[in-house]
């Protein structure tokens, strides 16, 4: 039986990852200090956690998916997230 991606299309994946990163930005204290963006490539399951015990996952530095506005406010970097999505939905 072939595994199906949890999120079937790239636009929904971008929205999902953007939401995940936004939750991280709003509440960083609820995440481990060494958190990364972790993607299970076969399912495109994405989460933010400490990558210590991951196996078969792609691991990304969260900073590449967060941008700062001139006033210092952090936001998800949608362009970087879209580039990530192209890796899994090309």
Secondary structure, DSSP 8 states (H G I E B T S, - for coil): -----SS-SHHHHHHHHHHHHHHHHHTGGGS-TTEEEEEETTTTEEEEEE-TT--S-EEE-GGGGEEE-TTS-EEE-HHHHHHHHHHH--
